[in-house]
Amino acid sequence: MKWILVWNTTAPKGNYYTLIVTLIATLFITIGIRGYMKTR
């Protein structure tokens, strides 16, 4: 995990990549929760 933090601080693009992955993960989780609530 430490090398990821180092890579993010050394590479500016790393921050954008992490941000995009976080947004995509949040989007999938939101869709999953909505789909789960609809099926109940």
Residue, then its C-alpha position, 0 to 999 in steps of 0.5 A: m500500500k505504501w508504494i501506491l502512496v509514493w507513486n501517487t505523490t511522484a506521478p501527477k497522473g496517479n492522482y487522476y487515475t485514483l480519482i477515476v477509479t474511486l468515482i467508478a467504484t462509487l458509481f457501481i456501488t450506488i447502482g448496486i444499492r439501488g438495484y438491491m433496494k428495488t428487488r426487495 
